[in-house]
Amino acid sequence: MARPVRRRKLKTVPDRGDPLAAVREFGRRATRTGLIVGFTVATITHGFFGGRALAAPTEMRWWAESVQRVVHEYLWSNYDIDVVKPPPEPVVDEAKNDAAKEKEEANPVTPAPRAAVEPASPPPAAAQAGKLLTAPEQPDAPLDLTGDGFVTGEADSFVGGVTAAAGTGTTPTYNTAASPTGKPGATGSSRKPPPAPSQLSGPDRSRGATIAQGTNWSSCPFPPEADVDQVDYAVVTLVVTVRADGTARSVQVVSDPGHGFGRAARMCALSKRYQPAWDRDGNAIMATTPPIRVTFTR
């Protein structure tokens, strides 16, 4: 009888995979995350700086415009003023002064003769008043003081016109300025002669206000309107009221060609120095200059 063969069952060992798979997978997730983060950061950074580079021309234009505006305002509000140095005081030679004084004392200056002032014509004399023929007075009779009064004098008759009790005129006059102290036959109307003119002594040192020597009007800046309108030549006429210290008090534009030249000339004239006016005694006074022509050219 055959003996049964016992078959041995083989056990299947499960496949556990590559033992080096864990080593190969080590850091792969971190690498992927790093690439994503790096790419994102690089994209944002390059986009930011690229945008700044693209915006640089616009920002430079804004900056240039702001600088131009600031420089224009600075140049418009500041001007170069020509300061005129006062001349040095002359050295006084006492010997020459004494000699000049002695010469003046020896030869006194005779003032120029003045025309005699004719006295005003006196008023005419008032007409004389005649005596009135009246009734004899009665001491006990009442006096009637009503009605018209009469001017009486010592003359034999009334002449007529303006009459006074002490009048001396023998012809009638109708001049209301007639008076008892008048001159018979006169036709004047003034009772007092005019005052005699004041006697002026010494030389006349008066002079008018004008531009100081060395004043340069070519430094006046052109107005911005002229730059826009491309105007290269203009003439402005103005007058300046000068104080006693030689500074401008006010400026009046007489002739303005437009394009802002009148305003520019006025501002330039206010910064200039002038020669003040003098009165007869040589004292500085405030006065107005004759018309001044300011020429703009370039």
KASUL-V62032 format. One record per residue. N is the residue number from 0. RES is the residue in one small letter. PHI is phi in degrees with one decimal (* if undefined). OMEGA is omega in whole degrees, 0 to 359 (none if undefined). D_CENTER is the distance of its C-alpha to the mean C-alpha in Angstrom with 1 decimal. Layout:
# KASUL-V62032
n = {N N}
res = {RES RES}
phi = {PHI PHI}
omega = {OMEGA OMEGA}
d_center = {D_CENTER D_CENTER}
This chain:
# KASUL-V62032
n = {0 1 2 3 4 5 6 7 8 9 10 11 12 13 14 15 16 17 18 19 20 21 22 23 24 25 26 27 28 29 30 31 32 33 34 35 36 37 38 39 40 41 42 43 44 45 46 47 48 49 50 51 52 53 54 55 56 57 58 59 60 61 62 63 64 65 66 67 68 69 70 71 72 73 74 75 76 77 78 79 80 81 82 83 84 85 86 87 88 89 90 91 92 93 94 95 96 97 98 99 100 101 102 103 104 105 106 107 108 109 110 111 112 113 114 115 116 117 118 119 120 121 122 123 124 125 126 127 128 129 130 131 132 133 134 135 136 137 138 139 140 141 142 143 144 145 146 147 148 149 150 151 152 153 154 155 156 157 158 159 160 161 162 163 164 165 166 167 168 169 170 171 172 173 174 175 176 177 178 179 180 181 182 183 184 185 186 187 188 189 190 191 192 193 194 195 196 197 198 199 200 201 202 203 204 205 206 207 208 209 210 211 212 213 214 215 216 217 218 219 220 221 222 223 224 225 226 227 228 229 230 231 232 233 234 235 236 237 238 239 240 241 242 243 244 245 246 247 248 249 250 251 252 253 254 255 256 257 258 259 260 261 262 263 264 265 266 267 268 269 270 271 272 273 274 275 276 277 278 279 280 281 282 283 284 285 286 287 288 289 290 291 292 293 294 295 296 297}
res = {m a r p v r r r k l k t v p d r g d p l a a v r e f g r r a t r t g l i v g f t v a t i t h g f f g g r a l a a p t e m r w w a e s v q r v v h e y l w s n y d i d v v k p p p e p v v d e a k n d a a k e k e e a n p v t p a p r a a v e p a s p p p a a a q a g k l l t a p e q p d a p l d l t g d g f v t g e a d s f v g g v t a a a g t g t t p t y n t a a s p t g k p g a t g s s r k p p p a p s q l s g p d r s r g a t i a q g t n w s s c p f p p e a d v d q v d y a v v t l v v t v r a d g t a r s v q v v s d p g h g f g r a a r m c a l s k r y q p a w d r d g n a i m a t t p p i r v t f t r}
phi = {* -75.6 -87.3 -69.5 -89.7 -87.9 -94.5 -92.5 -83.3 -87.7 -83.9 -88.3 -88.6 -63.1 -80.5 -89.6 83.5 -74.8 -66.9 -96.0 -62.8 -64.2 -68.5 -68.2 -82.0 -65.4 83.4 -66.3 -66.5 -64.6 -64.6 -63.0 -63.3 -63.7 -63.7 -64.3 -64.7 -62.9 -64.0 -64.1 -63.2 -63.7 -64.0 -65.1 -63.7 -64.5 -66.2 -64.9 -69.2 -65.8 -64.5 -63.3 -65.2 -68.8 -84.6 -59.8 -59.0 -65.9 -65.4 -64.9 -65.3 -61.1 -64.2 -62.7 -65.5 -65.8 -64.7 -61.8 -66.6 -65.4 -65.1 -63.8 -64.7 -66.2 -66.9 -74.1 -96.5 -126.4 -132.2 -85.2 -103.5 -80.6 -84.8 -86.8 -74.4 -66.2 -65.2 -63.6 -67.4 -67.3 -75.9 -85.2 -95.6 -64.4 -64.8 -65.7 -63.0 -63.9 -65.8 -66.2 -64.2 -63.2 -67.0 -65.6 -66.7 -72.2 -121.4 -64.9 -81.7 -87.1 -63.4 -63.7 -66.3 -107.9 -64.6 -68.4 -84.6 -70.8 -66.9 -65.7 -65.5 -70.6 -73.0 -71.2 -79.1 -67.8 -66.9 -72.6 -103.2 -88.2 -79.3 -97.5 -88.7 -120.9 -72.2 -61.4 -75.4 -108.5 -58.5 -92.4 -80.1 -69.5 -91.8 -99.4 -96.6 -89.0 91.9 -81.3 -101.4 -128.4 -90.5 -118.9 -142.2 -108.4 -76.5 -79.1 -153.1 -86.9 -88.0 111.7 78.5 -73.7 -120.8 -133.1 -61.9 -102.7 -64.8 -121.8 -72.0 -104.8 -124.0 -68.2 -133.8 -118.3 -79.6 -68.1 -87.2 -61.3 -145.1 -60.7 -92.5 -71.9 -101.1 -58.8 88.0 -75.8 -126.7 -74.3 -132.4 -103.0 -92.6 -123.4 -69.9 -65.9 -65.7 -70.4 -64.7 -68.5 -82.9 -92.9 -116.7 88.7 -73.5 -87.1 -101.4 -68.4 -155.5 -94.6 -75.5 -154.6 -74.6 -68.9 -65.9 86.1 -71.0 -110.9 -83.6 -70.8 -82.9 -67.2 -74.1 -73.9 -72.3 -63.8 -62.5 -68.5 -66.5 -68.7 -85.3 57.4 -102.2 -111.5 -150.2 -162.0 -129.2 -117.9 -108.1 -146.9 -124.7 -122.1 -90.2 -103.8 -74.3 -68.6 -89.8 90.6 -95.2 -80.7 -89.1 -156.0 -130.6 -116.6 -83.0 -89.0 -132.9 -118.1 -78.7 90.4 60.9 82.3 -70.2 -62.5 -65.5 -64.3 -66.7 -65.5 -65.8 -69.2 -66.9 -66.9 -93.4 -89.6 -103.2 -133.8 -94.3 -68.5 -80.1 -120.1 -86.0 -62.2 -87.5 88.5 -87.7 -69.0 -134.6 -84.5 -154.8 -108.5 -76.3 -67.6 -55.8 -113.9 -99.5 -105.9 -104.5 -104.3 -151.8 -156.8}
omega = {185 180 182 181 179 180 182 179 180 178 180 179 181 180 182 178 182 180 180 182 181 179 181 182 183 177 181 180 179 179 180 179 179 178 181 181 180 179 180 180 180 180 180 181 180 178 180 182 175 176 177 179 178 180 182 179 179 179 177 178 177 180 179 179 179 178 178 180 180 180 179 179 180 180 181 184 180 181 174 181 176 180 181 179 179 179 179 180 181 178 183 176 184 181 179 179 179 179 179 179 179 179 178 178 180 180 181 180 179 180 181 180 180 179 180 180 179 179 180 180 182 178 178 178 177 181 180 179 180 177 177 175 185 177 178 183 174 185 185 183 177 180 177 182 180 177 184 175 182 173 184 178 182 180 181 182 175 180 181 182 179 187 176 182 180 181 181 182 180 177 181 176 180 176 183 178 180 182 179 181 181 181 180 179 180 181 182 180 183 179 182 177 179 180 179 180 181 180 180 181 177 181 179 181 183 176 181 177 181 181 178 180 179 179 182 180 180 179 179 183 176 177 179 178 179 176 180 182 179 176 185 181 177 178 180 176 182 174 186 172 188 176 180 179 176 177 182 177 179 180 178 180 180 181 183 179 181 180 178 183 179 179 180 179 180 180 179 181 179 182 183 175 184 175 185 178 177 172 184 182 179 178 181 180 177 182 181 180 169 181 180 179 178 183 174 178 178 none}
d_center = {151.8 148.5 146.1 142.7 139.9 137.1 133.7 130.9 127.6 124.7 121.6 118.3 115.6 112.2 109.6 106.9 104.7 103.3 103.2 100.2 98.2 96.4 95.5 94.2 92.1 90.6 86.7 86.6 84.7 82.2 81.7 81.1 78.6 76.8 76.5 75.0 72.5 71.6 71.1 69.0 66.7 66.5 65.6 62.8 61.4 61.5 59.9 57.0 56.2 56.8 54.3 51.7 52.4 51.9 48.6 47.3 45.7 43.8 42.6 41.6 39.6 37.8 37.1 35.8 33.4 32.1 31.7 29.9 27.5 26.9 26.4 24.0 21.8 22.1 21.2 18.2 16.8 17.7 16.9 18.7 16.9 18.9 19.5 20.8 23.8 24.3 27.4 30.6 31.6 34.4 37.8 38.9 42.5 44.0 46.9 44.8 42.7 46.0 47.3 44.2 44.5 48.2 47.5 45.0 47.5 50.2 48.2 45.9 43.2 44.1 41.1 41.0 43.0 41.2 42.5 44.6 43.4 46.0 47.0 46.6 49.7 51.7 52.8 56.3 59.2 60.3 63.7 66.7 68.5 72.2 74.8 75.9 79.6 80.3 83.4 84.9 83.6 86.0 85.5 86.6 84.8 81.7 78.4 76.5 72.8 71.7 70.7 68.8 68.4 68.9 67.2 70.0 70.3 72.9 72.8 75.8 73.8 70.5 68.2 65.8 62.0 60.0 62.7 62.7 65.7 64.9 63.8 65.0 64.1 67.2 65.4 63.6 59.8 57.4 54.3 53.0 51.7 55.3 56.5 59.7 57.9 56.8 58.2 60.9 59.8 56.0 53.5 50.3 48.5 46.8 48.6 46.3 45.1 41.3 39.9 40.1 36.9 35.7 37.0 34.3 35.6 34.5 32.7 29.4 26.9 23.8 21.5 18.2 15.1 15.6 15.6 17.5 21.0 21.9 18.5 19.7 17.8 20.8 19.8 17.1 18.9 20.2 19.2 22.2 22.6 23.5 26.1 27.6 27.8 28.9 26.5 26.6 24.9 21.9 19.7 16.1 14.9 11.4 10.0 7.6 7.2 9.2 10.5 14.3 14.6 13.2 10.1 6.7 4.6 1.9 4.5 7.3 10.4 13.5 16.2 16.3 19.8 19.5 20.9 17.5 16.5 13.4 12.0 13.5 12.2 8.5 9.3 11.5 9.3 7.1 10.7 12.1 13.4 13.6 16.2 15.2 16.9 20.2 22.1 25.8 26.9 24.7 22.3 18.7 16.3 12.7 12.6 11.2 12.7 15.3 14.9 14.8 17.0 16.5 19.9 20.9 24.6 27.1}
